[in-house]
Amino acid sequence: MTCTDKQIRKLLMEYEKSRHLEKSSLKAGLCRQTGSKYIDNGKLPSELEVSHVWRTRKDPFAKDWAEVEERLSEAPELEAKTLFEWLCKKYPDRYEYGQLRTFQRRVSDWRALNGPAKEIYFPQVHEPGKRLSTDFTCMKKLGITISGKPFNHLLCHCVLVWSNWEWATICQSESLLALRHGVQDALFRLGHIPREHWTDHSTAATKALAAGTGQRGFNNRYLDIMNHFDITPRTIQVNAPHENGDVESLNGVLKRRLEQHLLLRGSRDFESGDAYQHFLNTVLNKADDLRSDRFNEELKHMRLLRVDKLPDYEIVDARVTNWSTVNINCNTYSVPSRLIGRKVRALCHEDHIDIVYKHVHQLSMPRLTGRCNYHIDYRHIISWLLRKPGAFMNYRYRPNLFPTLNFTHAYDRLCQSCSDHVANLEYLRILKHAATTMESEVNSVLEHLLSHDVVPRWNTVLEFCPAQEIDVPQISRDPVDLKSYDKLLEEAGHEL
């Protein structure tokens, strides 16, 4: 029977006390014969194990292993599963899928004995209060939704590498504004300043110095942020993410922690972005509580934060074109037509843009990422487009004039039942009605009409969703009697 070292130690101890073999074996949970064997031998089971170097089974790959070794020598990066599939295809009668694990072990042993040398990583000694590392990480796999809609986003993740204290902010892209917002959030959360800030070679912080050289330097605007906080900027080598290993590894740890808290929460949907940020902050605070001792020690080695926060936006001046649009960072946005020809100021935040004219806020709109994209609000142009319906057919930004899928289907249905001119005019009238009432109500009416195979003509939509008449209340003003004031003045004069 199989026994453990612990049982044999118990057996030997009891036998030394009583010198009774049967009782000692019983107390150790062994039979008399096994007890006798180990008492006579005086060794533990682990000491009696014999390691063997001979094969206990016939090698199923011996016949073709020379070909496998040749392939591995030519391309050591080949995966074992790929090689096994190639082997099965070449010799379908010799191998089956159940032998994959055996083949993987054989390939693993070959790599250890004959494979190329692997890269060595060297553990580093970090100083407290010296290094704050920042990295962007994609959160798409968590499946977060805001009011039922997918919320694809990134996190700007900041980590103090000595204590592993971490903080993260939601962002939409790896832009300089996102980096500024994330770093400032972390610094003002700390209330202290580390000596160095480390990033990778993202375009938010660095730029190419000369074409073809591969050398990169810091952006001037990024240096302005570092100078404001008096932090020394540092960057890892190009294509060497392991040099930022602390934050890289904690990216995965944070995602797994968030996944577990989402499972406990029972839902991945949040009412708003602020609600999701609050959830994220709660998870981060719980994680940082576990590092409080080292974090408090690290705070002693950092300077106090004594500067004001930089604005979380950049300013872009733009002139409104005759199309009632402005071009901001190579993207096009619509604005109210009353601003045509005027020079407006755009406050570009990381996730939205505020348009200001003469220090008066005009509107806010979501910020577009990338280049050559456009955001056209049909409410800004529909009145004039209805006056010039012929412009709708070839309008450059026409896709933005279909706010929901029901509006698209409604227009298609109109085109099937009417001429192009009539279909355009009818649709523009419906769109104008949505702009002056409520888009959601018109959308519901269109969905109802389409589901009953009714052509969504403008008059039909009005029957289900009439325009609301604005009832302006009449305010009556009572006549003002000034005699009472005269009386008060007379009394005041008598007192004087």
Secondary structure, 3 states (H helix, E strand, C coil): CCCCHHHHHHHHHHHHHHCCHHHHHHHCCCCHHHHHHHHHHCCCHHHHCCCCCCCCCCCCCCCCHHHHHHHHHHCCCCCHHHHHHHHHHHCCCCCCHHHHHHHHHHHHHHHHHHCCCCCCCCCCCCCCCCEEEEEEEECHHHCCEECCEECCCEEEEEEECCCCEEEEEEECCCCHHHHHHHHHHHHHHHCEECCEEEECCCCCCEEECCCCCCCEEECHHHHHHHHHHCCEEEECCCCCHHHHHHHHHHHHHHHHHHHHHHHHHCCCEECCHHHHHHHHHHHHHHHHHCCHHHHHHHHCCCEECCCCCCCCEEEEEEECCCCCEEEECCEEEECCHHHCCCEEEEEEECCEEEEEECCEEEEEEECCCCCCCEECCHHHHHHHHHHCHHHCCCCCCHHHHCCCHHHHHHHHHHHHHCCHHHHHHHHHHHHHHHHHCCHHHHHHHHHHHHHCCCCCCHHHHHHHCCCCCCCCCCCCCCCCCCHHHHHHHHHHHHHC
